[in-house]
Amino acid sequence: MMNGSAPVRDPGPSTALQPPYKKQHELASTVVYPCRFRHGTRYKNEWVDPQQDPAAFLAVDLKCPKLNTIHDHLWLAGIPRPARPLHQQKLCQRSVYLTESCDEHLVWHERSIFIKPCPSYLLNYETWLSHLCVDEELYTNACGLLLSYTWLVNRESDFLIAQDCGILSKDVEWPAWKRLVDDFLNSIDEMSLLHVNCRYHFGELRLARVSIVYRLHSFCRAKSLAGRIQALDSTYMPRSTWYKQFFEKNFGWIVTVFIYISVVLSSLQVGLGTERLQNNTGFHQLAVGVTLASLASVAFAMTVVILIWSVLVTYYLLANRQYWKQIMVSDKFIMPPKKVEVVKDNVVAFGRVRKNLKMGCVGLPNVGKSSLFNLLTEQSAAAENYPFCTIEPNEARCAVPDARYDFLCDLWKPPSMYPAFLQVTDIAGLIKGASQGEGLGNAFLSHIQAVDGMFHIVRAFDNDQVLHVDDSIDPVRDLDTIQSELCLKDLDILQKTIIAEEAIVKKAGGKYKMLPLFTETTTKIREMLENDKPVRDGSWTPAEIALINEKIQLITTKPAIYLVNLTMKDYLRQKSKYLPSIAKWVTEHGGLPRDIIPFSIEFEEKVHSLKDDPDAQAEFLKESKVKSKLDKIITEGFTKLGLQYYFTAGEKEIRCWTIPRGCLAPQAAGAIHSDFERGFIKAEVVAYQDFHDLCEGGKSMGPIKAAGKYRQEGKSYVVQDGDIVHFQFNVSNKK
């Protein structure tokens, strides 16, 4: 727990990780751990019971340190694409061998491939909640491993092979596996793999080449002669088997060719030594010809080998060209910090605490802000191909998509249904110098100050028909421009606040003194802003955050989601040359990988144009093999604002009631009516997931009560997202 003076970084509402699939899609209700596991260093370790320390076991079982160490060079051993499904592995005549090491998972040699059996903890929802979601390194490792099984088991034939080989449990059924895979793939970004360990950016890896890379990497890192000799003798996996297979396969024909050439050359040499053939010109010419042919054949063989290796290296380079920059991104992007701050209810956050919060569409002109606003809100705001086609901000709201709400509506079918809504504002584009008034910049910046969070739209597409204010496409430059202008505006706001505070002190005539907290806080803010660093990325005490919220309403305290607008072509092929540099910029400036959402206005407009023909729309999405990102943009924006909602459900109405995250039961009741808060008695609560699992397709709370999941909560209860709540109150009892 944090005390009142301990400096903490406000993690924001989106920092807490969530399981990558829903509770109802879990395939293992219990986790089966091994008997023991080795814990410690290579020469000093102990056997530990996994049930006594599950977190330590998961860290050991999921790590792949060797491959992460040589990740920058893995392009020599594999291609960054999904592994072949199991039925294709069989077509390649590969035998499946089971391994328990993630370092050996999907490594192949000759006619063999090593695959780790799918651990039950990956299919257990509670394990994700209690262990994997609280440590981001564990989370990325687990997501990557689970992603690899979606590659291997893609069709029902793959599923049957997986069960026969022991990769999947016999208790798992194909329809259930398919539902989990669909849910999982919807929750991760398959384009950038931002929440996946870097090893799983590659599929299958060739053992022989991995061993060479590993040996050379160890050699280069060794600091002593003995260490380098040991590195040259090291290998990635035990090698005796591989050398034995090599000689068994190649020794016969190599020896045969060598003996044949030796016999021929020896015969010629003997012939030249006889008197009869010494003066035979034809024999001399034959001997010279055979000798030259032997030398030429060796040279030809070496040339062919070099040519083949050159072609392979070139092929791997070309296949990796779209991923090269992403591979070289810093460790901060590939492997986020080990420990993730889980958002606690008593953490003081920047911004206003209320339910009617807004997200603003921010960015340079002509990046797609108004087009996105129209798609999200079903409005018709002007979206033209010239700067500043938007002057006054457009405001509207969009329904928050939620399968839980849809389930309750389908179950009750009431006459009135009210989803949760996200308020969205379309703000005119900023340009360089906006903080000094360029392009009506001061007015536009004041519009940003009025919202509570930002959808920062970044242009990542080339199109000569769409103008750019700087006449060239450079997303990193555009990001720097917007951040610089926001920081300059905040410096202006800060200076005006300080002047106003000094005026109050001067007017008080010594009766009122400047608080040390105010002086210290404003000094820290100024240092950050002068270095183009958003205030939200600093380390602040709760007291400092409360002061900033009350007296200094800064733009750079607002949470941001970066929406990368791609061409339809890039979005469909799930590749973009701009995305790695954008991701690197975001992570270097305090953002998280999940704050980046690649999407395509062009693709979304095509999907939207087919809304009146659901069959054609479904067919287009099926052919495209990608999904719309609008739902994700809305839900991430809603979460980023620190909002959640609970349900009231009955025969007459299903309604989502929006509240701030961490809201107590009386204040949550006040979202319905102030009398509910003033006269609060108790809240009758059932978690949505418990209701879904126990309702048996009926509306009655009887089965839920029988299972002990229907609770009565008092004033101290923190309402959870998705709770189904019935409040009891009595205003007359309150004085």
Beta strands, then each sheet from edge to edge (+ up, - down):
strand 1: 37-40
strand 2: 45-48
strand 3: 95-98
strand 4: 107-109
strand 5: 112-115
strand 6: 205-206
strand 7: 358-362
strand 8: 394-399
strand 9: 416-418
strand 10: 421-426
strand 11: 453-459
strand 12: 560-565
strand 13: 596-599
strand 14: 643-649
strand 15: 653-660
strand 16: 680-686
strand 17: 711-713
strand 18: 724-729
sheet 1: 1+ 2-
sheet 2: 3+ 5+ 4- 6-
sheet 3: 8+ 10- 7- 11- 12- 13-
sheet 4: 9+ 15+ 14-
sheet 5: 17+ 16- 18+
end
